[in-house]
Amino acid sequence: MGALSGCRILDLAGRVSRLAVNMLTEMGAEVTSLELRGVPYSTAEPVCSRTDFSLDLGEGGGEGRFRGLVREADVLIEATAPGYLARKGLDYACLKETNPRLIMVSLTPFGQDGVYRDYLAAELTLEAIGGWMSVTGLPDAPLKLYGEQAYHTASLFAVNGILLALMDREVTGCGQHLDISIMECVAATLDHVLVRYFYDGVVSSRRGSRHWNNASAVLPAADGFILVSIHQNWETLVEWLASEGM
């Protein structure tokens, strides 16, 4: 038994929501992963990771089966191209008529509106346009973060949003639509970058392993590398070097 025991989640987002699905499952939620065949997704990469079954909205009865799944779901996570579900009469405004308690999460590269809404994007481009690659790597060599960190970050935002929406539903009895832009999630985790720009006018840059305020750096040693945090451990470092006769 977990905090989300009895909560039924319908996942259409595949690899984009993989971390969110894992976290929600570990909290006790019952997740059904569904692939919609022939549907334009918002990412430039294959959306499938693990699916329990697939469904074609264009086939006879396909739309009815989908509505039936939504009727029994607490949460719907999707990553279709913005506007597609609306054209099919399956956007949140329509689905909440079927299930007023439904919490719908749309995970797309740039959100449901705005000038970039129809652009496709992949993990690499999201890390770049979201700002990570401008501060990751050496000055002359941008570096992509390992794995699918942009998708994972959006998943964390999605899980937080879902938990808050479930709490709100306990009070109001109504669901809601969560519009999550993956690029905005990336930008929101830039740590010091936005703060320094808006308050000091400083444009951060790539500095390799060195922290922006020189508080720490990864330095080469005789037998590998060592992380030295001068800001916090300077006295300890001096005592250590002195004990070694250096």
Residue, then its C-alpha position, 0 to 999 in steps of 0.5 A: m500500500g502506498a500514498l497513491s494506492g487505488c489511483r489509476i493512471l493512463d500513460l500515453a507519453g512513453r519515454v518522455s514520462r518514463l521517470a514519472v511513471n516509475m515514481l508514481t508506480e512506486m507510490g502505489a499507483e496503477v499505471t496502464s501504458l497505451e500507444l496511440r497508433g498513427v498519432p503525431y507526437s510532439t517529440a522528434e524521437p520515438v515515444c514508445s518505451r513500454t506499452d501494455f497495448s496499443l489503440d488506433l483512434g481511426e479504427g471502428g470503436g477505437e475512440g470509444r475504447f479510449r473514452g472508456l479508459v479515460r472514464e475510469a482513469d484518475v490521471l491521463i499523461e499524454a505527449t501528442a502534438p498540440g492541437y491534435l486531441a482537440r481536432k479529434g474532440l478528445d482534448y481536456a475540455c471534451l474529456k472532462e465531460t466524460n470524467p470531471r475528476l480527470i487530471m490531464v497532463s500534457l508533456t510537450p517540448f514548448g507547451q500548448d501555445g506560443v510561437y514554438r508550440d508546433y516545433l518538434a524537439a528531441e532531448l538534445t535540442l531541449e537541453a540546448i534551447g533550455g540553456w543547459m548546454s550553454v553552461t555545461g562543458l569546456p568553454d570551446a566544447p558544449l556537452k550534452l548531459y548524460g541520458e535523457q535528463a530533460y525528459h526526466t526533469a519534466s517528469l519530476f515537474a509532472v509528478n509534483g503537479i499531479l500530486l498537487a492536483l490530486m490534493d486539490r481534487e480532494v477539496t474541489g472534486c474537480g480535475q484540471h489540465l496541467d500544461i508542462s513545457i519540457m523546455e521551461c522545466v529545463a530552464a527552471t533548473l538553471d540554478h545560478v544562471l537566471v539569478r545572476y543574469f537578472y540581478d547582476g547582468v552576468v551571462s554565465s558560460r561554460r567553465g568545465s568542472r569549476h563552479w561559477n564562484n570558484a568554490s569547487a573544482v575537479l582537479p587532476a591528481a597522481d592517481g585520478f581526479i579529486l573534487v576540491s571544495i575550497h569554499q567549505n573545506w579550505e582549512t581541512l585541505v590545508e591540514w591534510l596537505a600539512s600532514e603529508g609534508m606538502 
